[in-house]
Amino acid sequence: MSIKFLFCLMVTCALTPMAQPSLAADRKVGILFVVHGGSGDTSIKSLWDSAMQIFSYDPHATIYQRVIWNEEAWPTVASFGDGQSYSNIASQLDKYEFEDDRIGHDPNAQRTEKQLADLTSALRAREDELGVTFTVDRAQWIGAGEQTRFLPDPRRMYEPQVEGGSRLTYCGSAADRGPWKGCDPQRYNVDGPAERLLAQGVDEIIMIDMTTAATRFWKTYDVVRVTRDVVARHEAATGADIPVTWVNDPTDLLRESFPIEPANWTRSLGPPVKDSDVPLEGRPNPVTEDPAFAALYIKGIEKRMNSAIADSDTAVMFINHSIRNWNETYDPKVNDTVVLNDLLKAEILRTHPDMDPDNIIGTWMGLRVENPSIKLGGRIRSNMERSREMRAENLGHRWLYQTDKVPPSGYQKYFYWDGLEYLKDRGVKHIVVVFTQVVIDSVLTLVEVPNQIGKEIGTRTWLYDKEGDFDRYPNHGNPFADYWGRQAETMCRSVDGPADAARTEPCCFTMGGCGTTQPYPPLRQTPMDQVMQDTDPHLVHDLSAYGLLGYDPVEGAPSEDGPVQNQYSGTWSIWDPINGDPRLGSFMAGHVVRHMETQKGTVQKASR
């Protein structure tokens, strides 16, 4: 087989439209491009809306039942919580404001519009060939400000979903820096994307998902489920029959594998009483299983390689979020990610055959750990907390679908700090970090992941340290904070003081010490019999020149001029996501058309 033909097999042919017989003359097809969403700024107004939206999908959550449609509770939301949630507005403002200062403006929404435009263009180019008319819109899991119109059903936030509730029209008060400038009290009293498509007379709705780079995920399923509810209301009112299907899950795995008891289960109820038993075999995700998708990542990986370092000394580390505990009962996100990573590893080795396969690994974020000092009972339902050893993180549980808490194995078994240490100890000279569940830049890729990597293997080792990167970081030339854990409080109790003593001294956030009585890392400020607060200074990590891996403060002070002890001595960078590459739009359009053919029973041979 020639190299040219192999490349066509994996990339070019899969992205090129091919002549197909008409599916249905004059049929109107609505397409929803599904993304995660967020907000264009980090104001209290946007954070407030996002916090409410996150809980709007869980009718068993306390915030759903007592806050979202309770006007008396609205002013308390900005200070709500016990410091144990990263969505806590009061504890997160400093972190988010820092991120804004680094990148100037989150490019996510603008680049999402570009991807939507590319998808629309690619579909329109095939209308005559297929004998259909495409109408394309966008749906997202959360969306503040102007993005509320992309929520799957905005009026679910406006009209109270609990008895005696108030319409959600809040625009701030003195308690949360309000009234908020530019706030529209009727922002949720608008049509959503499904309603817009139905108003244009579509005969069906097809959803294509890039929420987490096409992997099936409970967040997207929330959007699918709510969209189907909107369409069901329309069908009941009009007698129409409007199919709603999801390209990434053509066999409806998530719906069929959803827990059976209790009815309308959500994870806030704990483990389900009775689960469905639906094997993953024969339930594919055609998007993440397509080698052409993995091939779209290569350009962005190559862009962030170190031209002075040979492929044989270069490593690629995949890093990913996981899922919420108990959602493994129906959510195959981790499995889909493992498949995508496998294909991406194969494509990297195909395009860079001199790279050592053992230098390409998969890693995951952290999870809470048990604190046996916390006694369960009453309102205390869990003794799990963030810990310093787990990098203060709780960004998902990497459980494989319908397993008893089984994580991935083999080269994808690592937490990211373990993976970085593994690569450091192997002597690699450059590491490209790839968040495979992301196809578009945001503060996550531009700021948060770089800071997570930097605290492990250094900021001076960043590939752009000497000249800076003022295109991506116009104000400072780099993404780095002085320390990571920006949400933490900065005052600590004295070393000899009791655990419940007042905090009277500035904490020390410098690895080499601060020349004060305060130690690094700071002492735990939360009493041991209480869950560690997310704002606890003990969870802060310094971003030093060469990182914490391989460094022991007992053996001497760190240096700004070079690694000491066994610190990392190479370079690293974050890959460049697909972003505005128009091939993504063509790729998605191709899968939409194949999905239509499959649903109509006219499956064509895959172009690859």
Backbone torsions as a table, in degrees:
resi	resn	phi	psi	omega
1	MET	NA	129.5	-178.0
2	SER	-74.9	155.6	176.5
3	ILE	-61.1	-39.9	-178.9
4	LYS	-62.5	-43.3	179.2
5	PHE	-67.1	-38.2	179.0
6	LEU	-62.8	-40.2	178.7
7	PHE	-64.5	-40.8	176.6
8	CYS	-62.3	-40.1	-179.9
9	LEU	-58.3	-40.6	-171.1
10	MET	-94.1	-27.1	-171.9
11	VAL	-128.6	-68.8	-165.6
12	THR	-60.5	-51.1	-175.5
13	CYS	-63.5	-35.0	-178.7
14	ALA	-67.1	-20.7	-177.1
15	LEU	-101.1	-3.0	-174.9
16	THR	-99.4	126.5	178.1
17	PRO	-59.1	143.7	177.4
18	MET	-126.1	150.2	-177.6
19	ALA	-62.6	131.4	-179.8
20	GLN	-132.1	152.6	172.4
21	PRO	-68.8	153.3	179.9
22	SER	-59.0	136.2	178.9
23	LEU	-81.9	-44.7	178.6
24	ALA	-169.2	114.6	-175.5
25	ALA	-60.4	135.2	175.0
26	ASP	62.9	17.9	177.9
27	ARG	-77.3	136.0	178.2
28	LYS	-99.2	119.8	-175.9
29	VAL	-114.1	121.5	175.5
30	GLY	-89.5	133.0	179.7
31	ILE	-117.5	129.1	174.0
32	LEU	-112.5	117.8	173.4
33	PHE	-86.2	112.9	-172.7
34	VAL	-100.1	127.8	178.7
35	VAL	-133.7	171.7	-178.1
36	HIS	-69.6	-50.8	-179.0
37	GLY	82.3	176.8	-178.8
38	GLY	173.0	-124.0	179.1
39	SER	-150.9	159.7	-179.4
40	GLY	-84.4	-6.4	178.3
41	ASP	-145.7	179.3	-179.6
42	THR	-121.8	39.4	176.0
43	SER	-72.8	162.9	175.5
44	ILE	-58.8	-36.9	179.3
45	LYS	-57.9	-48.1	-178.7
46	SER	-68.6	-41.9	179.4
47	LEU	-65.2	-37.0	178.5
48	TRP	-62.8	-49.4	179.3
49	ASP	-60.1	-45.5	-178.2
50	SER	-61.7	-42.2	180.0
51	ALA	-60.8	-42.1	179.1
52	MET	-66.8	-40.3	-178.3
53	GLN	-65.0	-38.9	-179.4
54	ILE	-56.5	-41.0	-177.3
55	PHE	-86.7	-7.7	-176.6
56	SER	-69.9	-15.7	-179.0
57	TYR	-89.0	-4.7	-175.6
58	ASP	-121.0	94.9	-176.4
59	PRO	-66.6	-11.6	179.5
60	HIS	-92.3	-8.1	-178.4
61	ALA	-73.1	145.4	179.6
62	THR	-59.9	-40.1	-178.8
63	ILE	-64.9	-37.5	176.5
64	TYR	-62.0	-45.9	-172.9
65	GLN	-77.4	-30.7	-168.8
66	ARG	-124.4	-6.3	-172.2
67	VAL	-122.7	-49.8	-168.3
68	ILE	-54.9	-42.5	-177.4
69	TRP	-111.9	28.8	-180.0
70	ASN	-116.8	99.3	-174.0
71	GLU	-61.3	-25.8	178.0
72	GLU	-70.9	-26.9	-178.3
73	ALA	-88.1	-17.4	-174.5
74	TRP	-54.6	-44.6	-177.7
75	PRO	-67.5	-12.8	-178.2
76	THR	-90.1	-9.1	-170.9
77	VAL	-65.0	-39.2	-176.7
78	ALA	-64.2	-23.7	177.4
79	SER	-113.3	12.4	-175.3
80	PHE	-70.1	149.2	169.8
81	GLY	113.5	175.4	-177.9
82	ASP	-114.0	19.4	179.4
83	GLY	77.5	15.1	-176.1
84	GLN	-112.2	19.1	-179.1
85	SER	-137.7	131.6	178.1
86	TYR	-69.0	-12.4	175.4
87	SER	-88.1	2.8	178.0
88	ASN	-65.4	117.6	-171.9
89	ILE	-63.9	-46.7	-175.5
90	ALA	-59.7	-37.7	-176.2
91	SER	-85.0	-11.0	-173.3
92	GLN	-104.0	-14.1	-174.1
93	LEU	-58.3	-41.6	-179.1
94	ASP	-63.3	-41.2	178.7
95	LYS	-62.7	-48.2	-176.9
96	TYR	-68.6	-39.1	178.4
97	GLU	-64.6	-35.8	174.7
98	PHE	-61.7	-42.6	-179.2
99	GLU	-64.0	-43.1	177.2
100	ASP	-58.1	-41.6	-179.4
101	ASP	-63.0	-31.5	-178.3
102	ARG	-77.0	-43.8	-174.2
103	ILE	-105.2	-6.9	178.7
104	GLY	81.3	-54.3	-179.1
105	HIS	-156.9	133.9	179.1
106	ASP	-68.4	119.9	-176.2
107	PRO	-81.5	1.6	-169.5
108	ASN	-58.6	-49.8	-175.2
109	ALA	-63.8	-43.7	-179.1
110	GLN	-63.0	-41.6	-178.7
111	ARG	-75.0	-27.9	172.9
112	THR	-63.4	-41.8	177.0
113	GLU	-60.2	-37.9	178.0
114	LYS	-64.7	-43.6	178.6
115	GLN	-64.4	-39.5	176.7
116	LEU	-61.9	-43.0	179.4
117	ALA	-64.2	-39.7	178.8
118	ASP	-65.5	-41.0	177.2
119	LEU	-62.9	-45.1	-179.6
120	THR	-60.5	-45.9	-179.6
121	SER	-61.3	-43.2	-179.0
122	ALA	-66.2	-36.0	178.2
123	LEU	-72.5	-42.3	-179.8
124	ARG	-61.2	-33.4	-179.7
125	ALA	-66.0	-13.7	-176.5
126	ARG	-111.5	5.1	-176.2
127	GLU	-63.0	-48.1	-177.9
128	ASP	-63.1	-42.3	179.4
129	GLU	-59.4	-38.3	-175.0
130	LEU	-94.6	-17.1	-177.4
131	GLY	72.2	33.1	179.2
132	VAL	-132.8	165.5	172.8
133	THR	-116.8	125.9	179.4
134	PHE	-96.9	135.2	169.6
135	THR	-121.1	121.8	-169.4
136	VAL	-115.3	135.2	176.2
137	ASP	-140.5	179.6	-176.1
138	ARG	-126.0	139.6	175.4
139	ALA	-128.7	146.4	-179.3
140	GLN	-146.0	155.8	-174.0
141	TRP	-67.1	-45.8	173.7
142	ILE	-130.6	160.0	179.1
143	GLY	-173.6	114.4	-178.3
144	ALA	-98.8	163.9	177.8
145	GLY	61.5	-130.3	-178.9
146	GLU	-65.4	-18.8	-177.2
147	GLN	-80.6	-2.9	178.9
148	THR	-60.8	-26.0	-178.8
149	ARG	-70.0	-11.2	178.1
150	PHE	-95.9	-3.1	173.6
151	LEU	-61.1	148.4	-175.0
152	PRO	-61.0	-28.2	178.1
153	ASP	-154.5	82.6	-174.0
154	PRO	-55.4	-34.6	-176.2
155	ARG	-71.5	-10.9	170.0
156	ARG	-62.3	-25.7	176.5
157	MET	-87.7	-25.4	-175.8
158	TYR	-84.5	-54.4	-179.9
159	GLU	-80.5	127.9	-176.6
160	PRO	-59.3	133.9	178.8
161	GLN	-99.5	7.7	176.4
162	VAL	-128.1	151.9	-177.5
163	GLU	-63.0	131.8	177.6
164	GLY	77.7	9.7	-177.2
165	GLY	-76.4	163.4	178.5
166	SER	-99.6	148.5	171.6
167	ARG	-62.0	139.0	-176.3
168	LEU	-82.4	103.0	-179.7
169	THR	-129.3	18.4	-170.7
170	TYR	-66.4	136.2	177.6
171	CYS	-133.4	30.1	172.8
172	GLY	93.4	161.7	178.9
173	SER	-149.9	-176.6	179.5
174	ALA	-61.9	-23.3	-178.3
175	ALA	-72.0	-19.0	-176.0
176	ASP	-139.9	43.6	176.1
177	ARG	61.5	29.7	179.4
178	GLY	-100.6	179.7	-4.7
179	PRO	-60.8	144.4	-174.8
180	TRP	-81.1	128.7	-179.2
181	LYS	-62.6	133.4	176.8
182	GLY	76.2	8.9	-177.7
183	CYS	-80.8	131.0	178.3
184	ASP	-103.2	112.8	-178.8
185	PRO	-63.5	-17.3	179.0
186	GLN	-100.7	20.0	-174.2
187	ARG	-62.7	-25.5	179.1
188	TYR	-94.3	-7.1	-179.4
189	ASN	-91.2	57.9	-177.2
190	VAL	-138.8	159.9	174.5
191	ASP	-68.7	146.9	173.7
192	GLY	-97.8	-178.4	-174.6
193	PRO	-61.4	-40.3	179.4
194	ALA	-65.2	-41.0	178.1
195	GLU	-63.2	-38.3	178.0
196	ARG	-64.6	-41.0	178.8
197	LEU	-66.0	-42.9	-179.8
198	LEU	-63.6	-36.6	178.9
199	ALA	-64.6	-22.9	178.8
200	GLN	-92.8	5.6	171.8
201	GLY	79.4	31.1	-179.4
202	VAL	-69.2	150.5	-179.8
203	ASP	-92.9	-18.3	177.2
204	GLU	-158.9	162.6	176.8
205	ILE	-126.9	127.5	178.5
206	ILE	-117.4	129.8	-178.6
207	MET	-107.4	129.6	174.5
208	ILE	-119.5	129.2	-162.6
209	ASP	-117.3	129.8	170.8
210	MET	-127.5	28.3	-179.6
211	THR	-54.2	-50.6	173.3
212	THR	-129.2	63.3	177.7
213	ALA	54.1	46.5	170.7
214	ALA	77.6	-6.7	176.3
215	THR	-69.8	139.8	176.5
216	ARG	-66.6	140.1	-168.7
217	PHE	-156.5	148.4	-177.7
218	TRP	-61.8	-28.8	178.9
219	LYS	-65.7	-44.9	177.0
220	THR	-64.8	-37.6	178.4
221	TYR	-62.2	-34.9	172.9
222	ASP	-55.8	-45.8	-178.9
223	VAL	-65.8	-43.1	178.5
224	VAL	-61.3	-47.1	-177.3
225	ARG	-61.7	-46.4	-178.4
226	VAL	-68.0	-38.0	176.6
227	THR	-60.0	-42.3	178.0
228	ARG	-64.3	-33.9	176.5
229	ASP	-64.0	-42.2	178.8
230	VAL	-61.6	-45.6	-179.1
231	VAL	-66.2	-37.8	178.6
232	ALA	-61.6	-39.1	176.6
233	ARG	-62.4	-42.4	179.7
234	HIS	-63.8	-42.0	-179.8
235	GLU	-64.4	-40.7	179.6
236	ALA	-64.1	-33.9	-177.5
237	ALA	-81.9	-27.0	-172.1
238	THR	-117.0	-15.9	-175.0
239	GLY	79.2	6.6	-179.6
240	ALA	-73.8	164.0	175.5
241	ASP	-127.0	102.3	-173.7
242	ILE	-117.7	99.5	177.2
243	PRO	-63.7	141.7	174.3
244	VAL	-123.1	116.0	-178.0
245	THR	-127.5	162.1	-173.7
246	TRP	-124.6	114.6	-175.4
247	VAL	-56.2	-40.9	-175.3
248	ASN	-73.0	-17.8	-178.7
249	ASP	-135.5	67.2	-171.5
250	PRO	-67.4	-20.3	178.5
251	THR	-97.6	8.3	178.6
252	ASP	57.7	44.3	-179.5
253	LEU	-57.4	-47.8	-173.8
254	LEU	-64.6	-36.8	178.3
255	ARG	-70.1	-43.5	-176.1
256	GLU	-74.6	-24.6	-178.8
257	SER	-96.6	5.7	-177.6
258	PHE	-66.4	143.1	179.1
259	PRO	-52.7	146.4	-175.2
260	ILE	-90.3	-43.6	-178.9
261	GLU	-131.3	141.0	-3.3
262	PRO	-70.5	162.2	179.2
263	ALA	-59.4	141.8	-179.8
264	ASN	55.7	40.6	-179.2
265	TRP	-57.9	143.7	165.2
266	THR	-136.9	161.4	-173.4
267	ARG	-64.5	-20.3	178.9
268	SER	-66.0	-13.4	176.2
269	LEU	-86.5	-4.0	-175.7
270	GLY	90.7	-165.8	-178.2
271	PRO	-64.8	143.8	179.1
272	PRO	-65.5	151.3	177.1
273	VAL	-73.4	-40.0	178.7
274	LYS	-138.1	125.7	-177.7
275	ASP	-107.1	156.2	170.6
276	SER	-76.4	154.5	178.7
277	ASP	-122.2	89.2	-177.6
278	VAL	-121.4	109.6	-178.8
279	PRO	-62.2	149.6	178.4
280	LEU	-73.7	-27.5	-179.3
281	GLU	-58.3	133.3	-179.0
282	GLY	79.4	9.5	180.0
283	ARG	-123.2	68.6	-169.9
284	PRO	-76.8	160.8	164.4
285	ASN	-108.9	99.0	-173.0
286	PRO	-64.6	-19.8	-177.8
287	VAL	-78.1	-53.2	-179.0
288	THR	-72.4	-18.3	179.6
289	GLU	-89.3	1.9	179.7
290	ASP	-89.3	118.6	179.0
291	PRO	-57.4	-25.5	179.3
292	ALA	-63.3	-29.5	178.1
293	PHE	-67.5	-48.3	177.4
294	ALA	-58.7	-35.6	-178.7
295	ALA	-63.7	-25.3	179.5
296	LEU	-68.0	-17.1	-178.1
297	TYR	-82.3	-21.2	-167.6
298	ILE	-61.9	-42.9	-178.7
299	LYS	-57.4	-42.3	-178.7
300	GLY	-71.8	-27.6	175.2
301	ILE	-73.3	-45.4	-179.6
302	GLU	-63.1	-33.8	-179.6
303	LYS	-62.0	-29.2	-176.0
304	ARG	-105.5	16.2	172.4
305	MET	-78.9	159.9	177.7
306	ASN	-93.1	111.9	-174.9
307	SER	-62.8	-18.2	-179.9
308	ALA	-87.2	-5.0	-176.4
309	ILE	-112.3	132.3	179.2
310	ALA	-68.5	153.4	177.1
311	ASP	-56.6	-35.6	-177.9
312	SER	-65.2	-19.5	178.4
313	ASP	-107.2	9.0	-177.9
314	THR	-102.7	141.8	177.7
315	ALA	-121.3	154.1	172.6
316	VAL	-125.3	125.7	179.1
317	MET	-116.6	115.2	173.2
318	PHE	-78.2	138.7	178.4
319	ILE	-133.7	138.1	-174.2
320	ASN	-150.1	155.5	167.2
321	HIS	-79.7	168.7	-179.4
322	SER	-120.5	-135.6	-178.5
323	ILE	-131.4	172.3	175.9
324	ARG	-78.8	149.4	177.4
325	ASN	-55.9	137.1	-180.0
326	TRP	81.3	-17.2	177.9
327	ASN	-72.5	-10.9	175.2
328	GLU	-63.8	-11.9	177.5
329	THR	-63.6	-24.3	-179.3
330	TYR	-141.2	-9.1	-171.6
331	ASP	-102.6	117.1	-179.2
332	PRO	-96.7	25.2	-176.0
333	LYS	-56.2	-44.3	-178.6
334	VAL	-64.1	-42.4	178.7
335	ASN	-62.6	-44.7	178.7
336	ASP	-62.0	-38.0	179.1
337	THR	-66.2	-40.9	177.5
338	VAL	-59.8	-43.3	178.4
339	VAL	-62.9	-45.6	179.4
340	LEU	-61.7	-42.9	178.1
341	ASN	-62.6	-39.3	177.6
342	ASP	-59.8	-46.1	-179.9
343	LEU	-66.2	-38.2	-179.9
344	LEU	-67.8	-40.7	176.6
345	LYS	-60.7	-43.7	178.9
346	ALA	-62.0	-39.5	-179.6
347	GLU	-70.3	-37.6	176.7
348	ILE	-61.8	-44.9	-178.9
349	LEU	-69.6	-30.2	177.0
350	ARG	-68.5	-42.1	-178.0
351	THR	-85.4	-18.5	179.1
352	HIS	-135.8	73.5	-172.9
353	PRO	-65.3	-17.1	179.1
354	ASP	-82.1	-5.8	179.7
355	MET	-74.6	140.9	179.7
356	ASP	-76.5	121.3	-179.8
357	PRO	-55.9	-29.5	-179.2
358	ASP	-74.4	-8.5	176.5
359	ASN	-95.5	9.9	175.8
360	ILE	-117.1	112.2	-173.0
361	ILE	-133.2	160.8	176.8
362	GLY	-112.1	137.1	-177.0
363	THR	-135.8	166.0	-174.9
364	TRP	-136.5	161.3	176.4
365	MET	-75.1	-178.5	-173.1
366	GLY	-87.9	-176.1	177.3
367	LEU	-152.6	163.8	-177.6
368	ARG	-68.0	157.4	178.5
369	VAL	-123.8	160.7	-176.6
370	GLU	-79.9	136.4	171.8
371	ASN	-114.3	101.2	-175.1
372	PRO	-66.0	-12.2	179.6
373	SER	-75.4	-14.6	-179.5
374	ILE	-88.1	122.7	-177.9
375	LYS	-88.6	127.4	178.8
376	LEU	-79.6	150.4	178.5
377	GLY	140.6	151.1	-178.8
378	GLY	65.5	-128.6	-179.8
379	ARG	-81.4	-9.2	179.8
380	ILE	-87.7	104.2	-174.8
381	ARG	-101.2	-11.1	-176.6
382	SER	-147.8	143.8	173.6
383	ASN	-111.0	25.2	177.2
384	MET	-91.3	138.1	-178.3
385	GLU	-147.4	163.8	172.0
386	ARG	-71.3	152.8	178.1
387	SER	-140.4	160.7	177.9
388	ARG	-63.5	-38.0	-179.1
389	GLU	-63.0	-28.4	177.4
390	MET	-99.1	23.3	175.1
391	ARG	58.2	28.3	175.7
392	ALA	62.2	24.2	-172.2
393	GLU	-108.1	157.3	172.6
394	ASN	-154.4	57.4	-174.6
395	LEU	-98.7	38.4	172.3
396	GLY	120.1	158.8	177.3
397	HIS	-112.1	122.1	-170.5
398	ARG	-84.1	53.0	-178.0
399	TRP	-88.1	135.4	176.1
400	LEU	-72.3	152.6	-175.1
401	TYR	-53.1	129.8	176.0
402	GLN	48.2	45.0	172.7
403	THR	-118.0	166.8	176.9
404	ASP	-88.2	71.2	177.3
405	LYS	59.2	50.0	179.4
406	VAL	-101.0	124.0	178.3
407	PRO	-88.3	169.1	173.7
408	PRO	-61.9	157.5	-179.5
409	SER	-122.0	-171.6	177.4
410	GLY	64.7	-140.1	-174.8
411	TYR	-73.1	-4.5	179.2
412	GLN	-112.1	29.4	-173.7
413	LYS	-92.8	-8.0	-164.6
414	TYR	-87.5	151.3	154.7
415	PHE	-77.2	156.9	-171.2
416	TYR	-64.6	-33.2	179.3
417	TRP	-70.7	-33.7	174.2
418	ASP	-65.8	-41.1	179.7
419	GLY	-64.4	-41.2	178.0
420	LEU	-64.5	-40.2	178.1
421	GLU	-65.3	-40.2	177.1
422	TYR	-58.4	-46.8	-179.0
423	LEU	-68.8	-39.2	177.0
424	LYS	-59.2	-46.5	-177.7
425	ASP	-69.2	-21.0	175.6
426	ARG	-79.4	-10.0	176.6
427	GLY	83.6	21.4	178.1
428	VAL	-66.4	153.0	-174.6
429	LYS	-107.8	-12.6	173.8
430	HIS	-152.0	138.5	-179.9
431	ILE	-124.3	124.5	171.3
432	VAL	-100.4	122.9	-179.5
433	VAL	-97.4	125.7	-175.7
434	VAL	-122.8	116.2	174.2
435	PHE	-86.6	93.7	-169.8
436	THR	-67.5	-19.9	-179.3
437	GLN	-84.0	13.9	-176.7
438	VAL	-128.4	131.9	176.1
439	VAL	-114.9	7.0	-175.3
440	ILE	-151.4	143.2	-179.8
441	ASP	-71.3	149.1	173.0
442	SER	-159.1	-174.5	176.3
443	VAL	-60.0	-25.2	177.8
444	LEU	-59.9	-52.0	-177.2
445	THR	-81.2	-31.7	-174.0
446	LEU	-84.5	-27.4	-175.0
447	VAL	-126.6	-53.6	-169.5
448	GLU	-68.0	-50.3	179.4
449	VAL	-63.8	-43.7	176.3
450	PRO	-56.6	-38.1	178.3
451	ASN	-69.2	-36.1	177.4
452	GLN	-64.4	-42.8	179.1
453	ILE	-69.8	-41.2	-177.7
454	GLY	-60.5	-38.7	-179.5
455	LYS	-67.3	-22.7	-180.0
456	GLU	-85.6	-46.6	-173.6
457	ILE	-126.6	16.2	167.2
458	GLY	102.1	158.8	176.1
459	THR	-99.5	-30.3	176.9
460	ARG	-71.5	-18.5	178.7
461	THR	-84.3	-9.6	176.2
462	TRP	-57.4	135.8	-172.3
463	LEU	-56.1	-29.3	-174.6
464	TYR	-105.6	20.9	-174.0
465	ASP	-61.2	-44.0	-172.9
466	LYS	-69.8	-49.3	-175.8
467	GLU	-93.1	-15.1	-176.5
468	GLY	76.9	166.1	177.8
469	ASP	-130.0	86.8	-175.0
470	PHE	-84.6	-8.5	173.2
471	ASP	-70.0	-44.8	-179.2
472	ARG	-88.8	-27.1	-176.3
473	TYR	-129.3	74.5	-169.7
474	PRO	-62.3	-27.9	-175.4
475	ASN	-85.6	-28.4	-173.3
476	HIS	-132.5	-16.9	-178.7
477	GLY	81.7	-0.5	179.3
478	ASN	-154.7	163.4	-176.8
479	PRO	-95.1	5.0	-162.1
480	PHE	-90.0	139.2	170.3
481	ALA	-87.5	169.1	172.4
482	ASP	-68.0	-33.6	177.3
483	TYR	-150.1	157.9	-179.6
484	TRP	-110.0	127.1	-170.2
485	GLY	129.9	42.6	-171.4
486	ARG	-59.9	-20.3	-178.7
487	GLN	-79.3	-7.6	-172.3
488	ALA	-73.1	153.5	170.4
489	GLU	-71.1	155.5	-173.7
490	THR	-110.6	-3.8	178.4
491	MET	-103.8	140.8	-178.0
492	CYS	-125.8	154.4	174.1
493	ARG	-74.9	159.2	-179.5
494	SER	-65.2	155.0	-175.9
495	VAL	-58.1	-38.1	-176.2
496	ASP	-91.2	-0.8	-175.5
497	GLY	-81.2	159.2	177.7
498	PRO	-68.2	161.6	-174.9
499	ALA	-60.6	-29.3	-178.0
500	ASP	-98.4	15.1	-179.9
501	ALA	-73.2	159.7	178.2
502	ALA	-66.9	149.1	178.6
503	ARG	-89.2	116.2	-170.3
504	THR	-122.5	-7.5	-176.5
505	GLU	-127.3	147.4	175.3
506	PRO	-61.6	135.5	177.8
507	CYS	-70.4	158.5	176.3
508	CYS	-100.5	119.5	-179.9
509	PHE	-114.2	22.3	-178.5
510	THR	-114.9	128.1	-174.0
511	MET	-56.5	-39.5	-176.9
512	GLY	-81.5	3.4	-177.5
513	GLY	96.0	163.3	-174.4
514	CYS	-117.1	5.4	-177.8
515	GLY	69.5	23.4	178.9
516	THR	-125.8	-174.1	178.1
517	THR	-79.1	-8.9	-177.4
518	GLN	-82.2	132.2	179.7
519	PRO	-84.1	162.4	166.9
520	TYR	-117.5	129.9	-3.4
521	PRO	-71.6	160.2	178.4
522	PRO	-58.8	150.7	175.2
523	LEU	-63.4	153.4	173.8
524	ARG	-60.5	127.0	-179.2
525	GLN	-94.2	-26.1	178.8
526	THR	-80.1	130.4	176.7
527	PRO	-53.4	146.4	-174.1
528	MET	-63.3	-25.0	-179.1
529	ASP	-91.0	12.1	175.7
530	GLN	-124.6	150.9	179.6
531	VAL	-62.4	133.6	-179.6
532	MET	-56.2	126.9	177.3
533	GLN	-71.0	141.3	175.1
534	ASP	-63.1	-22.0	-179.9
535	THR	-90.4	5.8	-178.2
536	ASP	-68.3	125.4	-179.5
537	PRO	-58.6	-22.1	179.8
538	HIS	-59.8	-23.2	-176.8
539	LEU	-85.8	-2.2	-178.4
540	VAL	-76.7	142.0	174.7
541	HIS	-121.9	133.7	176.1
542	ASP	-69.3	144.9	169.5
543	LEU	-102.5	90.9	-177.5
544	SER	-91.7	174.5	-174.2
545	ALA	-60.1	-39.3	-175.2
546	TYR	-126.4	12.9	167.8
547	GLY	85.2	169.2	-176.2
548	LEU	-89.1	-21.0	179.9
549	LEU	-69.0	126.9	-180.0
550	GLY	84.0	9.8	-178.5
551	TYR	-117.6	133.5	175.9
552	ASP	-124.8	113.5	-176.4
553	PRO	-61.8	-21.4	179.2
554	VAL	-65.0	-28.0	-175.3
555	GLU	-92.0	4.3	177.4
556	GLY	136.8	166.8	-177.5
557	ALA	-77.8	149.8	174.4
558	PRO	-71.7	167.9	-177.3
559	SER	-127.4	147.2	173.3
560	GLU	-83.5	-13.7	-172.3
561	ASP	-96.0	-14.8	-179.1
562	GLY	176.2	163.8	-179.7
563	PRO	-68.0	145.2	173.5
564	VAL	-115.1	162.9	179.6
565	GLN	54.1	-121.5	-175.7
566	ASN	-117.6	34.7	179.3
567	GLN	-71.9	162.3	-178.3
568	TYR	-68.3	136.6	-176.7
569	SER	-116.5	1.6	-179.7
570	GLY	-92.8	-153.4	177.1
571	THR	-124.2	166.4	177.1
572	TRP	-151.9	163.2	179.0
573	SER	-158.0	164.6	174.8
574	ILE	-102.0	131.7	-178.9
575	TRP	-60.0	166.6	177.3
576	ASP	-99.5	117.3	-178.1
577	PRO	-63.6	173.4	-178.8
578	ILE	-59.5	-38.6	176.0
579	ASN	47.6	-114.7	-172.9
580	GLY	-92.9	14.1	178.9
581	ASP	-62.9	115.8	-175.9
582	PRO	-64.7	-16.0	178.7
583	ARG	-62.4	-26.6	178.8
584	LEU	-64.2	-42.1	178.0
585	GLY	-61.5	-43.7	178.2
586	SER	-64.8	-39.7	178.8
587	PHE	-61.7	-47.7	-179.5
588	MET	-64.8	-41.0	178.8
589	ALA	-60.2	-40.8	177.6
590	GLY	-59.5	-39.9	179.9
591	HIS	-73.9	-31.3	174.8
592	VAL	-62.0	-46.1	-178.2
593	VAL	-65.0	-43.3	177.8
594	ARG	-61.9	-38.2	178.0
595	HIS	-61.9	-43.5	178.9
596	MET	-61.1	-42.7	-179.8
597	GLU	-64.5	-41.9	179.8
598	THR	-64.5	-44.6	-179.1
599	GLN	-63.8	-28.9	179.8
600	LYS	-90.1	-0.3	178.0
601	GLY	78.1	20.4	178.8
602	THR	-119.2	54.1	-175.5
603	VAL	-63.5	128.2	175.4
604	GLN	-96.4	160.3	173.1
605	LYS	-63.0	135.8	178.4
606	ALA	-60.2	139.7	-176.8
607	SER	-65.4	-19.3	177.5
608	ARG	-88.3	NA	NA
